[in-house]
């Protein structure tokens, strides 16, 4: 991959570094209402597939033409068991997983008729982190490279290492981003303080609407613009909020942009945010501005969640998707 500068010259694309969780997902649905304790529910479909934020992002990047080991380095662990063997094979070409002496992490996802989902996870190998690979990747990073930390709350070692890792990335001129996900113990004061301390170290914070509201203490039916203003006050240079069917919102000191999403028939929303992140990273690596990269990000997520079984779109498919309005104010 290469990107084009303003004068038309070609230069090497920023390298994409992804650090996060990969695991096995078993998705079942639809479940309604929630089962009573001691009861049994029969569902009409299930799917066994790669899961975890880094797992989904890696597969989406590969579909978008980002070559692992060349254009990107997707860093995640895997357990030392038969599930790990399967996961390693399923991610071949999208990520090189690092073995850990643990059982492979497993998530059971229950989908509901309204499109929402509930997850039950066993952490397994996620209690470890491929620290040596992360160190090597950062040592080789160039100014302008892109770093995404994801699956944050499911990786206890990443939570401990994140402040130092992000400072190191900043010192090397790497543009760091984080998608924390939703904390399993909720947005306590301690969790809010933990994440808030990371915001000034980032080039971009990538929450969804609910996470932005939760982190800032806003009501879940509150105004996301208020939450974004608070995130900026806490030190976030750039906030990109995933708004589901409403697209995405980008806010910096200089501009505010809203990218609408194509209207699709939603089949499965699992991994939507990870696919958005992959589209955003791929756009930036191809030389797009942050505002321009919102379109492939939103389109990639929309196309993915409209597929059953899951299909991650190619770069060409994201560009040929229905073009939706982009509103920018300075």
Order of alpha helices (4+ residues) and beta strands (2+ residues): beta-beta-beta-beta-beta-alpha-beta-beta-alpha-beta-beta-beta-alpha-beta-alpha-beta-alpha-beta-alpha-alpha-beta-beta-beta-alpha-alpha-alpha-beta
